[in-house]
Amino acid sequence: MKVEAAKLKRVPQTKVVALGIGSGANEDELNSTASAPIARNVIRVQNFSSLPDVEMQLTHVSCSGQ
């Protein structure tokens, strides 16, 4: 997956958002996968049932065009 993300990050007007679920999500891998700025494009949740909690954030980040 990191190879595909790396290719996508080179495409103009493309943003890669990384979503980490659970305590086993690898912080370094999430950070290297996401487009800059990392603080905005890496989203973490504790478990799958927490996904609705970040739905608006994920929608805003992925659809904002920034």
Backbone hydrogen bonds, N-H to C=O, Kabsch-Sander energy under -0.5 kcal/mol:
donor,donor_aa,acceptor,acceptor_aa,energy
5,A,1,M,-2.4
6,A,2,K,-2.4
7,K,3,V,-2.0
8,L,4,E,-2.6
9,K,5,A,-2.5
10,R,6,A,-0.6
10,R,7,K,-1.0
11,V,8,L,-1.6
14,T,11,V,-1.4
17,V,15,K,-0.6
18,A,41,N,-2.7
20,G,18,A,-0.5
20,G,43,I,-3.0
22,G,20,G,-0.5
22,G,45,V,-2.6
25,A,22,G,-1.3
27,E,25,A,-0.7
30,L,26,N,-2.6
31,N,27,E,-2.5
32,S,28,D,-2.2
33,T,29,E,-1.6
34,A,30,L,-2.2
35,S,16,V,-2.9
40,R,37,P,-1.0
41,N,37,P,-2.0
42,V,38,I,-1.3
43,I,18,A,-2.9
43,I,41,N,-0.5
45,V,20,G,-2.4
50,S,47,N,-1.6
51,L,48,F,-1.6
53,D,50,S,-1.3
54,V,50,S,-0.6
54,V,51,L,-1.5
55,E,52,P,-0.8
58,L,54,V,-3.1
59,T,55,E,-2.4
60,H,56,M,-2.6
61,V,57,Q,-2.7
62,S,58,L,-2.4
63,C,59,T,-1.8
64,S,60,H,-1.1
